[in-house]
């Protein structure tokens, strides 16, 4: 059995929206995986049905169904193309406050800073952040 036949054993064609839904292994983020190599199934689909993927390009979804592997629902683009596509479809998840990767402050600490009359340099040293971070909190640019 060739790779394309093995691949198609894990595909369920959805007649309502014409998505080819991946029924094999699914990652926690919703994308399908195809062995060998545990590569994303939609990338393998592109390679099997459309051809090679040039360096620097990603395989993106027109249908926004993460486990869809229908090559007609896929297109090639850059990371920026992916970000623009997400933004145009209002799929951008805004992470704010202490949920931001590497955040040094909690909501409580930001509120302490905002209400403090202490010198900005002292606050920056006390909380281990820059004076610019203190300024942004004080003027409401961040931690609104």
C-alpha positions as CSV (number, residue, x, y, z in Angstrom):
1,X,0.0,0.0,0.0
2,X,1.5,3.4,-1.0
3,X,1.5,6.5,1.2
4,X,-1.5,8.1,-0.4
5,X,-3.6,5.0,0.2
6,X,-2.4,4.8,3.9
7,X,-3.2,8.5,4.2
8,X,-6.7,8.2,2.8
9,X,-7.5,5.4,5.3
10,X,-7.6,8.1,8.0
11,X,-9.9,10.5,6.1
12,X,-13.6,11.0,6.4
13,X,-15.1,13.1,3.7
14,X,-17.8,15.5,5.1
15,X,-20.4,15.9,2.5
16,X,-21.9,19.0,4.2
17,X,-18.9,21.3,3.8
18,X,-16.6,19.1,1.7
19,X,-13.9,19.0,4.4
20,X,-11.8,15.9,4.6
21,X,-11.7,15.2,8.3
22,X,-8.6,13.5,9.7
23,X,-9.6,10.5,11.8
24,X,-6.1,9.4,12.7
25,X,-4.1,10.8,15.6
26,X,-5.0,14.4,16.6
27,X,-2.7,16.7,18.5
28,X,-3.9,18.7,21.5
29,X,-4.2,21.8,19.4
30,X,-6.6,20.0,17.0
31,X,-4.3,19.3,14.1
32,X,-4.0,15.8,12.7
33,X,-0.8,13.8,12.7
34,X,0.3,11.3,10.1
35,X,3.1,8.8,10.7
36,X,5.9,8.1,9.9
37,X,7.5,11.2,11.3
38,X,4.4,12.5,13.1
39,X,4.0,15.3,10.6
40,X,0.9,17.5,10.5
41,X,-1.6,15.7,8.3
42,X,-2.6,18.8,6.3
43,X,1.0,19.3,5.3
44,X,1.3,15.7,4.1
45,X,-2.0,16.2,2.2
46,X,-0.6,19.2,0.4
47,X,2.6,17.3,-0.5
48,X,0.6,14.2,-1.7
49,X,-1.9,16.0,-3.8
50,X,-0.4,19.4,-4.7
51,X,3.4,19.0,-4.5
52,X,6.4,20.2,-2.5
53,X,6.3,23.1,0.0
54,X,8.9,25.8,-0.6
55,X,11.1,26.7,2.3
56,X,9.5,29.5,4.4
57,X,6.0,28.6,3.4
58,X,3.2,27.2,5.6
59,X,0.2,25.2,4.6
60,X,-2.8,27.3,5.7
61,X,-6.6,26.4,5.9
62,X,-9.2,28.3,3.9
63,X,-12.0,26.5,5.9
64,X,-10.4,27.0,9.3
65,X,-11.1,23.4,10.3
66,X,-7.8,22.3,11.9
67,X,-8.3,18.6,11.2
68,X,-9.4,19.2,7.5
69,X,-6.9,17.7,5.0
70,X,-8.8,18.5,1.8
71,X,-6.1,19.8,-0.5
72,X,-8.7,22.2,-2.1
73,X,-9.2,23.8,1.3
74,X,-5.5,24.4,1.8
75,X,-3.2,27.1,0.4
76,X,0.5,28.1,0.8
77,X,1.5,31.3,2.6
78,X,4.0,32.8,4.9
79,X,3.7,33.1,8.7
80,X,2.6,36.7,8.1
81,X,-0.1,35.5,5.6
82,X,-1.3,33.2,8.4
83,X,-1.5,36.1,10.9
84,X,-3.3,38.3,8.3
85,X,-5.8,35.5,7.5
86,X,-6.5,35.0,11.2
87,X,-7.0,38.7,11.8
88,X,-9.3,39.1,8.8
89,X,-11.5,36.3,10.2
90,X,-11.4,37.6,13.8
91,X,-9.6,34.5,15.1
92,X,-6.8,36.3,16.9
93,X,-6.7,35.3,20.5
94,X,-5.5,38.3,22.6
95,X,-3.6,37.2,25.6
96,X,-3.4,39.9,28.3
97,X,-2.1,40.5,31.8
98,X,-0.5,37.7,33.7
99,X,-1.4,35.2,31.0
100,X,1.2,36.8,28.7
101,X,4.2,34.5,28.3
102,X,7.0,35.7,30.6
103,X,4.8,38.2,32.5
104,X,6.5,39.4,35.7
105,X,3.4,41.0,37.2
106,X,0.1,39.8,38.5
107,X,-3.1,41.7,38.4
108,X,-2.7,42.5,42.1
109,X,0.8,43.8,41.7
110,X,-0.3,46.0,38.7
111,X,-3.1,47.5,40.9
112,X,-0.6,48.2,43.7
113,X,1.7,50.0,41.2
114,X,-1.2,51.9,39.7
115,X,-2.4,53.2,43.1
116,X,1.1,53.8,44.6
117,X,2.5,57.3,45.0
118,X,6.1,55.9,45.3
119,X,8.8,57.0,42.9
120,X,8.7,55.2,39.5
121,X,12.4,54.1,39.8
122,X,11.7,52.6,43.2
123,X,8.7,50.8,41.9
124,X,10.6,49.4,39.0
125,X,13.3,48.1,41.3
126,X,10.8,46.7,43.8
127,X,8.8,44.8,41.2
128,X,11.7,43.8,38.9
129,X,10.5,45.6,35.8
130,X,11.6,48.7,33.8
131,X,10.6,52.2,34.5
132,X,8.8,52.1,31.1
133,X,6.6,49.3,32.4
134,X,5.8,51.4,35.5
135,X,5.0,54.4,33.3
136,X,2.7,52.2,31.0
137,X,0.8,51.0,34.0
138,X,0.5,54.5,35.5
139,X,-0.8,56.1,32.3
140,X,-3.1,53.2,31.4
141,X,-1.3,51.9,28.3
142,X,-1.1,48.4,29.9
143,X,-3.0,46.8,32.7
144,X,-6.1,48.9,32.1
